């Protein structure tokens, strides 16, 4: 494939935002090099193999599948020829501390039946919530998610829409307007946690996720997220992108106000005409850029910046199957708002917890030996701004989680468990260079969204771009894939300006 224009693009970080950026830049004709410090692309979407069990380490929920389809179509291919997205039902099963269960399902009618078991009056409220979510979606996703917010005037132009949609409310505030049953309020307000936010402080713009799921569904990539990454890896190589792994970038070189390349820890240099960062923006600014550029970032100083929660992720297999456990289970503890305040505000690790349980073997038996199951459990915890010694706390939390699951939805887990291991916020800091070990970069509060979030192009270095969870529009797979689309828009604008600048006067 001969696409090269002569321009060199270096993409730092091979998470989904970096992969998408590399493909989009290659499709525009650039010579693209994709760099990552890990031994495989995918960012947080690594794959672990232990004792015959396979575990996806990162995101497991696929929504807005068209964003992946676009990447393959850039090169005349179809995603479904390379990886299957299988629709799930239920999307999520909620297990409450009362022992009650609620299935959030693809059909509105089936979901209404579930709601009726708890509160018949909330069926009408749910319909109103969906309508409110659709209105937010039509602005927040369709009009803004892939548009740059490099100028404050762009933000000002959206103020009427944002006020009309009551974006100054939290997601929980919007949900609680329409849903009255306390357990259903929990179920319908957990979505911000999927992108690192506290439902009680995350701007209600993120209530659009309700309609986003209704619009396209919830899927699982057969073979796991790792299989999706493998398909993208092959696409990158077919497209002619150079992939360099086990390479840690320590410095982005700046000359005369422009980025000219990236330098590794061992002194290797990758020259570039444009640099796209898929790494955590706070890390890029404080650890990779020269000191004089490190403070040129956002409205809020670091001391006032709020970060997402940390993640404790426990992986294990079982020597039996738990056939009554759904693919995705949200295990809710006895406290909700108070627990979130402990995690996000008070920065303490409480005795209780809530959990996200992933059982891929509910859909794909290849994740475990015959007659066995594969699991991971994600437990929201404070990030590293908390005073927690994870070397001591990790094993204790692992045992508490195993005991709680064994006493509830996974009976006899303590004897059936196999090959357990875990990751803590320390691992997120060390493996992914995530600031404060946060699971999703900066938190999605209103004052850290749109123009207030890290910009997709540095305001002072015109050829330095960001396609990452900490940049606009935000975290989650749809967020970072849209972030890459924003970067492409900015590059296209830059190309047009450069073309006009070199056009002879006689031709104008």
C-alpha positions as CSV (number, residue, x, y, z in Angstrom):
1,X,0.0,0.0,0.0
2,X,1.5,3.3,-1.1
3,X,0.0,6.0,1.0
4,X,3.0,8.0,2.2
5,X,2.9,11.8,1.8
6,X,6.3,12.2,3.3
7,X,5.0,13.4,6.6
8,X,6.0,11.4,9.7
9,X,3.5,10.8,12.6
10,X,4.7,9.3,15.8
11,X,1.9,7.9,18.1
12,X,2.9,7.5,21.7
13,X,0.8,4.8,23.4
14,X,-1.0,1.9,21.7
15,X,-4.3,1.8,23.6
16,X,-7.5,2.1,21.5
17,X,-7.0,5.8,21.1
18,X,-3.5,5.3,19.8
19,X,-4.4,2.4,17.5
20,X,-7.3,4.4,16.0
21,X,-5.1,7.5,15.6
22,X,-2.4,5.5,13.9
23,X,-4.9,4.0,11.5
24,X,-6.6,7.3,10.7
25,X,-3.2,9.0,10.1
26,X,-2.0,6.1,7.9
27,X,-5.2,6.3,5.9
28,X,-4.4,10.0,5.3
29,X,-1.1,9.0,3.8
30,X,1.3,9.6,6.6
31,X,4.3,7.5,7.5
32,X,3.2,6.3,11.0
33,X,5.1,4.8,13.8
34,X,3.2,3.5,16.8
35,X,5.1,3.2,20.1
36,X,4.3,1.4,23.3
37,X,6.2,0.5,26.5
38,X,4.3,-2.8,26.9
39,X,5.1,-6.0,25.0
40,X,1.8,-5.9,23.1
41,X,-0.5,-3.2,21.8
42,X,-3.9,-2.6,23.4
43,X,-2.9,-0.4,26.4
44,X,-5.1,-1.6,29.3
45,X,-6.5,-4.3,27.0
46,X,-3.8,-6.8,27.7
47,X,-4.4,-10.5,28.0
48,X,-3.2,-12.7,30.9
49,X,-2.9,-16.5,30.8
50,X,-2.7,-18.4,34.1
51,X,-3.2,-22.1,34.8
52,X,-5.1,-22.7,31.5
53,X,-7.4,-19.7,32.1
54,X,-7.5,-16.6,29.9
55,X,-8.3,-13.2,31.2
56,X,-8.9,-9.9,29.5
57,X,-7.2,-7.3,31.7
58,X,-9.0,-4.3,30.3
59,X,-12.3,-3.2,28.9
60,X,-14.9,-5.9,28.3
61,X,-18.0,-4.0,27.2
62,X,-18.3,-3.1,23.6
63,X,-20.8,-0.3,22.7
64,X,-21.0,1.9,19.6
65,X,-19.4,-0.9,17.4
66,X,-19.6,1.3,14.3
67,X,-16.5,3.1,15.7
68,X,-14.5,0.0,15.2
69,X,-16.2,-0.7,11.8
70,X,-14.9,2.7,10.6
71,X,-11.3,1.8,11.3
72,X,-11.5,-1.3,9.0
73,X,-13.5,0.5,6.4
74,X,-10.7,3.1,6.1
75,X,-8.8,0.4,4.2
76,X,-11.7,-1.2,2.4
77,X,-12.2,-4.0,4.9
78,X,-15.1,-5.2,7.1
79,X,-14.6,-5.7,10.8
80,X,-16.9,-8.7,10.9
81,X,-14.5,-10.5,8.6
82,X,-11.9,-10.4,11.4
83,X,-13.7,-10.4,14.7
84,X,-17.3,-11.2,15.8
85,X,-19.2,-8.9,18.1
86,X,-21.8,-11.0,19.9
87,X,-24.9,-9.2,21.4
88,X,-25.4,-9.9,25.1
89,X,-28.7,-10.5,27.0
90,X,-28.8,-9.4,29.7
91,X,-26.5,-6.5,29.3
92,X,-25.9,-6.4,33.0
93,X,-27.3,-8.3,35.9
94,X,-27.5,-6.4,39.2
95,X,-27.2,-8.3,42.4
96,X,-28.2,-6.2,45.4
97,X,-27.2,-6.7,49.1
98,X,-30.9,-7.6,49.7
99,X,-30.4,-10.8,47.6
100,X,-32.7,-9.3,44.8
101,X,-31.6,-9.3,41.2
102,X,-32.4,-7.0,38.3
103,X,-31.6,-7.8,34.7
104,X,-30.9,-4.8,32.4
105,X,-31.9,-6.1,29.0
106,X,-31.7,-5.2,25.3
107,X,-35.5,-5.0,24.9
108,X,-37.2,-2.1,26.6
109,X,-40.2,-4.3,27.1
110,X,-38.1,-6.9,29.0
111,X,-36.4,-4.2,31.0
112,X,-39.9,-2.8,31.9
113,X,-40.9,-6.2,33.1
114,X,-37.8,-6.2,35.4
115,X,-38.6,-2.7,36.6
116,X,-42.2,-3.8,37.4
117,X,-40.9,-6.4,39.9
118,X,-39.4,-3.6,42.0
119,X,-41.7,-0.6,41.3
120,X,-44.4,-0.6,38.6
121,X,-44.6,3.2,38.8
122,X,-41.0,3.5,37.7
123,X,-41.8,2.0,34.3
124,X,-43.1,5.4,33.3
125,X,-40.2,7.1,34.9
126,X,-37.8,4.9,32.9
127,X,-39.4,6.0,29.7
128,X,-38.9,9.6,30.7
129,X,-35.3,8.9,31.6
130,X,-34.7,7.4,28.2
131,X,-36.2,10.4,26.4
132,X,-34.0,12.7,28.5
133,X,-30.9,10.5,27.7
134,X,-31.8,10.6,24.0
135,X,-31.9,14.4,24.1
136,X,-28.5,14.6,25.8
137,X,-27.1,12.0,23.3
138,X,-28.2,14.0,20.3
139,X,-26.1,16.9,21.5
140,X,-23.4,15.4,23.6
141,X,-22.5,12.5,21.3
142,X,-23.8,13.2,17.9
143,X,-22.8,16.9,17.8
144,X,-19.9,17.2,20.2
145,X,-18.1,13.9,20.8
146,X,-16.0,14.1,17.7
147,X,-15.7,17.9,17.5
148,X,-12.6,19.7,18.9
149,X,-12.9,22.1,21.8
150,X,-9.7,23.9,21.3
151,X,-11.3,27.3,21.6
152,X,-13.3,28.7,24.5
153,X,-15.7,30.2,22.0
154,X,-16.6,26.6,20.9
155,X,-17.6,26.0,24.5
156,X,-19.6,29.2,24.8
157,X,-21.5,28.3,21.6
158,X,-22.8,25.2,23.3
159,X,-23.8,26.9,26.6
160,X,-27.5,27.2,25.6
161,X,-27.7,23.5,24.7
162,X,-25.9,22.5,27.9
163,X,-28.2,24.6,30.0
164,X,-31.2,23.3,28.3
165,X,-30.0,19.7,29.0
166,X,-29.3,20.7,32.6
167,X,-25.7,19.5,32.4
168,X,-25.1,21.3,35.7
169,X,-26.9,18.3,37.3
170,X,-25.1,15.1,38.1
171,X,-26.0,11.8,36.5
172,X,-27.5,10.6,39.8
173,X,-29.5,13.8,39.9
174,X,-31.0,13.2,36.5
175,X,-31.8,9.6,37.3
176,X,-33.3,10.4,40.6
177,X,-35.7,12.8,39.0
178,X,-37.4,10.0,37.1
179,X,-36.7,6.8,39.1
180,X,-38.0,6.5,42.7
181,X,-37.1,3.0,43.9
182,X,-33.7,3.2,45.7
183,X,-32.2,0.0,44.2
184,X,-33.3,1.0,40.7
185,X,-31.8,4.4,41.2
186,X,-28.5,2.6,41.9
187,X,-28.8,0.4,38.8
188,X,-29.6,3.3,36.4
189,X,-26.9,5.7,37.8
190,X,-23.8,3.4,37.7
191,X,-22.8,4.3,34.1
192,X,-20.3,7.1,35.2
193,X,-18.3,4.4,37.0
194,X,-17.6,2.8,33.6
195,X,-15.6,6.0,32.7
196,X,-14.1,6.7,36.1
197,X,-16.7,9.1,37.6
198,X,-18.7,9.4,40.7
199,X,-22.4,9.3,39.7
200,X,-23.1,12.0,42.3
201,X,-20.6,14.5,40.8
202,X,-20.3,13.4,37.1
203,X,-22.0,15.9,34.8
204,X,-25.3,14.7,33.5
205,X,-23.9,14.8,30.0
206,X,-22.8,11.2,30.7
207,X,-26.4,10.2,31.1
208,X,-26.2,9.8,27.3
209,X,-24.8,6.4,27.9
210,X,-28.3,5.1,28.5
211,X,-29.4,5.9,25.0
212,X,-26.1,5.0,23.5
213,X,-26.6,1.5,24.7
214,X,-30.2,1.5,23.5
215,X,-29.0,2.8,20.1
216,X,-26.4,0.2,19.3
217,X,-26.6,-2.5,22.1
218,X,-23.9,-4.1,24.3
219,X,-21.6,-6.6,22.8
220,X,-18.7,-9.0,23.6
221,X,-15.8,-9.5,21.2
222,X,-15.6,-13.3,20.7
223,X,-12.2,-14.4,21.8
224,X,-12.2,-11.5,24.1
225,X,-11.0,-7.9,23.9
226,X,-7.6,-9.4,23.2
227,X,-8.9,-10.9,20.0
228,X,-10.2,-7.5,19.0
229,X,-6.7,-6.1,19.7
230,X,-5.1,-8.9,17.6
231,X,-7.4,-8.1,14.7
232,X,-6.4,-4.4,14.9
233,X,-2.7,-5.3,15.2
234,X,-3.0,-7.2,12.0
235,X,-4.9,-4.3,10.3
236,X,-2.1,-1.9,11.4
237,X,0.5,-4.1,9.9
238,X,-1.4,-4.6,6.6
239,X,-1.8,-0.9,6.4
240,X,1.9,-0.3,6.8
241,X,2.1,1.2,10.3
242,X,5.4,0.5,12.0
243,X,4.8,-0.9,15.5
244,X,7.6,-0.6,18.1
245,X,7.0,-2.3,21.4
246,X,8.9,-2.5,24.8
247,X,9.8,1.2,24.2
248,X,9.3,3.8,26.9
249,X,9.2,7.4,25.8
250,X,10.7,9.7,28.4
251,X,10.9,13.0,26.5
252,X,9.1,14.8,23.7
253,X,11.6,17.0,21.9
254,X,10.5,20.6,21.2
255,X,12.3,23.0,18.9
256,X,11.2,26.5,18.0
257,X,7.7,25.8,19.5
258,X,7.1,22.6,17.6
259,X,7.4,18.9,18.5
260,X,10.2,17.3,16.5
261,X,10.3,13.8,17.9
262,X,10.3,11.5,20.8
263,X,13.2,10.1,22.8
264,X,13.2,6.7,24.7
265,X,14.7,5.9,28.0
266,X,17.7,4.3,26.3
267,X,18.3,7.3,24.1
268,X,16.7,6.2,20.8
269,X,15.1,9.1,18.9
270,X,12.0,8.9,16.7
271,X,11.7,12.1,14.5
272,X,8.3,13.3,13.8
273,X,6.4,16.0,11.9
274,X,3.4,15.4,14.2
275,X,3.1,13.6,17.5
276,X,-0.1,12.1,18.9
277,X,-0.2,11.1,22.6
278,X,-2.3,8.3,23.7
279,X,-0.7,8.3,27.1
280,X,-2.3,9.9,30.2
281,X,-2.1,13.7,29.5
282,X,-1.1,14.6,33.1
283,X,1.8,12.2,32.7
284,X,2.8,13.6,29.3
285,X,2.8,17.2,30.6
286,X,4.7,16.5,33.8
287,X,7.1,13.7,32.8
288,X,7.7,14.0,29.0
289,X,7.6,17.6,28.0
290,X,10.4,20.2,28.8
291,X,9.8,22.1,32.0
292,X,8.8,25.3,30.2
293,X,5.9,23.5,28.5
294,X,4.8,21.4,31.4
295,X,2.4,23.9,32.9
296,X,0.7,24.9,29.7
297,X,-2.3,22.5,30.0
298,X,-5.6,23.2,31.5
299,X,-7.7,25.7,33.4
300,X,-7.4,23.9,36.8
301,X,-4.0,23.5,38.4
302,X,-2.8,20.1,39.4
303,X,-3.7,20.7,43.1
304,X,-7.4,21.2,42.1
305,X,-7.6,18.5,39.5
306,X,-9.9,15.7,40.4
307,X,-8.9,12.2,39.2
308,X,-10.9,9.1,38.7
309,X,-11.0,6.3,41.2
310,X,-8.4,3.6,41.3
311,X,-9.1,0.0,40.4
312,X,-8.4,-3.3,42.3
313,X,-8.8,-6.1,39.7
314,X,-8.9,-9.7,40.9
315,X,-8.5,-12.5,38.3
316,X,-9.2,-16.1,38.9
317,X,-10.5,-19.3,37.5
318,X,-12.8,-21.9,39.0
319,X,-12.8,-25.7,38.8
320,X,-16.5,-25.7,38.3
321,X,-19.0,-23.7,36.3
322,X,-21.5,-21.1,37.7
323,X,-24.1,-21.4,35.0
324,X,-26.5,-19.0,36.7
325,X,-24.0,-16.1,36.5
326,X,-24.5,-13.6,33.7
327,X,-21.7,-12.3,31.5
328,X,-21.7,-9.0,33.3
329,X,-22.8,-8.8,37.0
330,X,-22.8,-5.7,39.1
331,X,-22.6,-6.8,42.7
332,X,-23.9,-4.0,44.9
333,X,-22.9,-3.7,48.6
334,X,-25.1,-2.2,51.3
335,X,-23.9,1.4,50.9
336,X,-24.0,3.4,47.6
337,X,-23.6,7.1,47.9
338,X,-21.6,6.9,51.1
339,X,-19.2,4.2,49.7
340,X,-18.6,6.4,46.6
341,X,-17.8,9.4,48.9
342,X,-15.3,7.2,50.7
343,X,-13.6,6.3,47.4
344,X,-13.7,9.7,45.6
345,X,-13.8,12.3,48.4
346,X,-12.5,10.9,51.7
347,X,-9.9,8.6,49.9
348,X,-10.3,5.7,52.4
349,X,-10.7,2.0,51.7
350,X,-13.9,1.0,53.6
351,X,-14.7,-2.4,55.0
352,X,-17.5,-2.8,52.4
353,X,-17.4,-2.6,48.6
354,X,-19.3,-3.0,45.4
355,X,-18.0,-5.1,42.5
356,X,-18.2,-5.6,38.7
357,X,-17.9,-9.3,37.9
358,X,-16.9,-10.5,34.4
359,X,-17.6,-14.1,33.4
360,X,-16.6,-14.3,29.7
361,X,-17.2,-18.1,29.8
362,X,-21.0,-17.3,29.9
363,X,-20.5,-16.4,26.2
364,X,-17.2,-17.8,25.1
365,X,-16.1,-21.2,26.5
366,X,-12.5,-20.8,25.2
367,X,-11.6,-18.7,28.2
368,X,-11.3,-21.7,30.5
369,X,-10.7,-25.5,30.4
370,X,-13.8,-27.7,30.0
371,X,-16.0,-27.7,33.0
372,X,-14.4,-24.5,34.4
373,X,-15.1,-20.8,34.4
374,X,-12.9,-17.7,34.0
375,X,-13.6,-14.5,36.0
376,X,-12.3,-11.1,36.8
377,X,-13.7,-8.9,39.5
378,X,-13.2,-5.1,39.4
379,X,-13.5,-3.3,42.7
380,X,-13.5,0.6,42.7
381,X,-11.0,1.9,45.3
382,X,-9.3,5.2,46.0
383,X,-6.5,6.3,43.7
384,X,-2.9,6.7,44.9
385,X,-3.7,10.1,46.5
386,X,-4.9,7.9,49.4
387,X,-2.6,6.6,52.0
388,X,-2.9,2.9,51.3
389,X,-0.1,0.3,51.4
390,X,-1.2,-2.0,48.6
391,X,1.5,-4.6,49.3
392,X,-0.3,-5.3,52.6
393,X,-3.8,-4.3,51.7
394,X,-4.1,-6.2,48.3
395,X,-4.0,-9.8,49.7
396,X,-6.5,-8.8,52.4
397,X,-8.9,-7.2,50.0
398,X,-8.6,-10.3,47.7
399,X,-9.7,-12.6,50.5
400,X,-12.5,-10.3,51.5
401,X,-13.9,-10.2,48.0
402,X,-13.6,-14.0,47.6
403,X,-15.4,-14.5,50.9
404,X,-18.2,-12.1,50.0
405,X,-18.8,-13.8,46.6
406,X,-18.6,-17.2,48.1
407,X,-21.3,-16.2,50.6
408,X,-23.6,-14.9,47.9
409,X,-23.5,-15.5,44.1
410,X,-20.5,-17.9,43.9
411,X,-21.1,-20.6,46.5
412,X,-18.0,-22.6,47.4
413,X,-15.8,-20.2,45.6
414,X,-13.2,-20.5,48.4
415,X,-12.7,-24.1,47.5
416,X,-13.3,-23.9,43.7
417,X,-11.0,-21.0,43.0
418,X,-7.9,-21.5,40.9
419,X,-4.8,-19.3,40.1
420,X,-6.0,-16.0,41.6
421,X,-3.9,-12.8,41.1
422,X,-4.6,-9.1,41.2
423,X,-3.7,-5.6,40.0
424,X,-3.8,-2.5,42.2
425,X,-3.5,1.3,41.4
426,X,0.2,0.8,41.9
427,X,0.2,-1.4,38.8
428,X,-1.8,1.1,36.8
429,X,0.8,3.7,37.7
430,X,3.8,1.5,36.9
431,X,2.5,-0.4,33.9
432,X,0.4,2.3,32.2
433,X,2.1,5.5,33.6
434,X,-1.4,6.6,34.9
435,X,-1.1,9.6,37.1
436,X,-1.9,8.7,40.7
437,X,-2.7,5.2,39.5
438,X,-6.2,6.5,38.4
439,X,-8.1,4.0,36.3
440,X,-9.5,6.5,33.9
441,X,-7.3,9.7,34.1
442,X,-9.1,12.9,35.2
443,X,-12.6,12.6,36.5
444,X,-15.5,13.5,34.2
445,X,-16.9,16.4,36.3
446,X,-18.3,19.5,34.5
447,X,-15.2,21.6,35.1
448,X,-13.1,18.9,33.5
449,X,-15.2,18.3,30.4
450,X,-15.2,19.7,26.8
451,X,-13.0,22.8,26.7
452,X,-12.1,22.3,30.4
453,X,-10.7,18.9,29.7
454,X,-7.2,18.4,28.3
455,X,-7.3,19.7,24.7
456,X,-6.9,17.4,21.7
457,X,-4.2,19.7,20.5
458,X,-1.8,21.5,22.8
459,X,-2.6,25.3,22.7
460,X,1.0,26.2,22.4
461,X,2.6,23.3,20.5
462,X,0.6,23.2,17.3
463,X,1.7,19.7,16.1
464,X,1.2,17.9,19.5
465,X,-2.1,16.1,19.8
466,X,-3.9,14.0,22.4
467,X,-6.2,11.0,21.7
468,X,-6.6,9.7,25.2
469,X,-9.0,9.1,28.1
470,X,-7.9,12.4,29.8
471,X,-8.6,14.4,26.6
472,X,-11.9,15.4,25.1
473,X,-14.4,13.7,24.9
474,X,-13.4,11.4,27.8
475,X,-12.7,7.8,28.9
476,X,-14.3,4.6,27.8
477,X,-13.8,2.9,24.4
478,X,-16.3,5.1,22.6
479,X,-14.6,8.2,24.2
480,X,-11.1,7.4,23.1
481,X,-12.1,6.3,19.6
482,X,-13.9,9.6,19.2
483,X,-10.9,11.3,20.6
484,X,-8.9,9.9,17.6
485,X,-11.6,11.3,15.3
486,X,-11.2,14.7,16.9
487,X,-7.4,14.6,16.3
488,X,-8.0,13.7,12.6
489,X,-10.2,16.7,12.3
490,X,-7.5,18.9,13.7
491,X,-4.9,17.4,11.4
492,X,-7.1,18.0,8.4
493,X,-7.6,21.6,9.5
494,X,-3.8,22.0,9.8
495,X,-3.2,20.4,6.4
496,X,-5.7,22.9,4.9
497,X,-4.0,25.9,6.5
498,X,-0.6,24.7,5.3
499,X,-1.9,24.2,1.8
500,X,-3.2,27.7,1.7
501,X,0.1,29.0,3.1
502,X,2.2,27.5,0.3
503,X,-0.2,28.2,-2.5
504,X,1.4,30.8,-4.9
505,X,-0.3,34.2,-4.9
506,X,-1.0,34.0,-8.6
507,X,-3.1,30.8,-8.1
508,X,-5.4,32.5,-5.6
